[in-house]
């Protein structure tokens, strides 16, 4: 009996140690991820600069920029649902500034609401460069006839609207764009599930120890 109890005890302690180490590792990942998110938040809210001549999708992601120009064509619509506002569309307009045509994500327009009248004259916009990763194998192709897209695909939208693959997500505009509501870039959508994973590993370690104690109790009962 003693040998069996020792084997069960060692098995239980080693298994629990592995599970606890995985939980600790997730806590370390949590601290790392919180640091990354803090850096992203600081970058998003930094002072805006002019749009780089050749922005890099990695190095310049979230870069705050400002530009003065005009809307240069009808917007395309990306289907989206906003909590508290229901279904609607993101309006993506071509924007001409300093001799360049870029993409401008103006924000949310509720379903059934008419587009605002085009603005005349120059407009100053402030926002953040972004390259959203929203397309996967389940994303439908855009319905060009109905002007309805199902994800923000920078390259495809740029080709359709005849712009550079440079995408500005609006934060502020020098004139009112109502009823369009800006949906600025934030870090809220970036996953950070490490705390939940850590709790799961620690919980499994407790279950493992409980099962080990129960098995040891069963052994002692059988030999009593």
N, C-alpha and C positions, 0 to 999 in steps of 0.2 A: 504493500500500500504506500509506504513512504516513497519508494522510487516513482510510483505513478503520480503522487502528489507533487514531487519535485519537478517531474517532467511537465505536468500541467501548469505549475507555477511559473517555470521558466518560459514556457510557450506563451502564457498570458502576459508576463512582464515584457518579453521581447516584442510581442505584437502591439501592446499598449505604447511602448517606447517609440515604435515606428510611427504609429498614428499621431502621437503627441508631436513628434518631430515634424510631421507634415503640417500640423496645425501651426507650429512655430514658424515654419517656412512661409505659410500663408500670411502670418502677421508681418513678417519681414517684407513680403511682396506688397502688403497693404501700405506700409510706410513708404516704400519706393513709389507706388502708384500715387499716393497723396502728394508726394514731392513733384511728380510729373504733372499732375493736375494743377498744382500751385504755379508751376512754371508756365503752363498753358494759359491760365487765368491772367497772369501778369503780362504775358505777350499779347493777349487779346485786348487788354485795356490800356496798352502803351500808347504813346502819342503817335498819331497817324503820319505816314510819309507818302511821298508820291509813288505811284504804281511803278515797280521796277520794270526795266526794259525787257528783261527776259526772266520772269519769276520762275522759281524752282518749286515744284509741287511738294517737296519735302522741306527744304530749308525755309521757304516762305509761307508755309501753311500757318494760318491765323494772323499773318502780318497785317497790322492796321494800316489802311491806306486812305487817301482822300484824292478826289479828282473832280474837275469841273468840265461839264459837257452837256450833251443833250440826248434825250431818248431818240433812237435812230431806227424805229420800226415797231411793229406790233409785238407784244410779248407772247411768249409761249406759256402754257399753263402746266404745272406739275401737281398732280393730285396729292392732297395732304389732308390730315385731320388734326385740328388743334384742340387740346383739352379746354373745355369751357366755351368753345366757339363752333365746334362741329366740323363738318366736312367743308372743303374749299380747295383753293389752289394757291401755290406759290407762283408769283408772276416773275418770269425771267425775261428781261428786256435787253436788247442790244443798246449799248451806251457808247457814244462817240465822245472822246476826250483827247485833246492834244494830238489829233490826227490818227488816233487808234480806235478800233471798235472792240469792246470787251463785253462780257456778260455781267448784268447787274441783277441780283436777286432782290427784288423790291419788297418781298414779304407776302403776307397772307391776305387773300381776298375770299370772303365767304361765298359759298355756293349760292347762285341766284342773284348775286349783287353785280350791278353793271360796272364795267371798267371805268375808271376816272378819265376825264378828258385829257388828251396829251398836253403836257406842259410846253409852253413856248419860251424860248430863250434859254440861256445857260442855267444849269443846276449844279450845285456843289453837293457831292455825296461823300459820306464817310462810312467805311465798313471794314471788313476783314477779308483777305484772300482766303479762299477755301477750295478744296478739291474733294467734295463729298464722295464717300465710298458706299453708294446706295444700290448698286446694280448687282444682282446675282443671277443664278440660273433660273430663278422663278419669276424674274421681273418681266412683265409683258413688254412687247415692242410698243413704242409710242403710236397713238392713233393720230396721225398727222391731219387727217380730214376733219377730225373734231377738235384739233389742237389740244390734245390731252396726253400728257406724259405721266409716267408712273414712277419715275426716279430722276434725280438730278445727275445726268451723265454729261460732264463738262465737255468732253470731246465731241459727242454727238450733238449737243445743243449748239456748240460753237459752229460746227459744220452746217447745221440747219439754218442758223441765223447769220452766217457769214462773218463771224467774229474771231478774234484770237481765243485760244483756250485759256482765257484768264477770267476768273470768276470772283466777283466781289459780292459778298453778302452784306446788304445794307444795314447800317446801324442808325444813321441820321441823314436827313436830306434838308437842303436849305429852303424848300417849299413844301407845302402840305401835299401828301399823296393819298389822303383819305378817299375812299374807305380801305385802302391797303394798309395793313399793319406790319411794320418791319418785324422779322424774326431773326434777330442778331445771332451771330455765332457765340456759343457758350460751351463750357466743358461738361454740361449736365448730361449730354447724351453719351459720353465716353464711359464704357463699363468699368465698374470698380466693385467687384464681388468678392474680394479677398477676405473680408471680415466674415461673410457668410460661409465661405469655404473653411475658414479656420474653426468656426463654431461647429461645423459638421465633423471635422476631423477630431476635435476634442470630444464631441459627443460620442463618436464611434469608439474612442479610447475608453470612455466610461462604460459603454455597453460591453466592450471586449473584456474589461476587468470584471464586470458583473457576471458575464457568462463564464469566465474563468473561476470565479468564486462559487458559482452554482455547480459547475462540474466537480470542483474539489469537494463540495458538500455532498454531492451524489456518491463520490468515491468513498468518503468516510462512512456514509450511511450503509452502503452495501457491505462494507467490511466490519461493521459494528456487530 
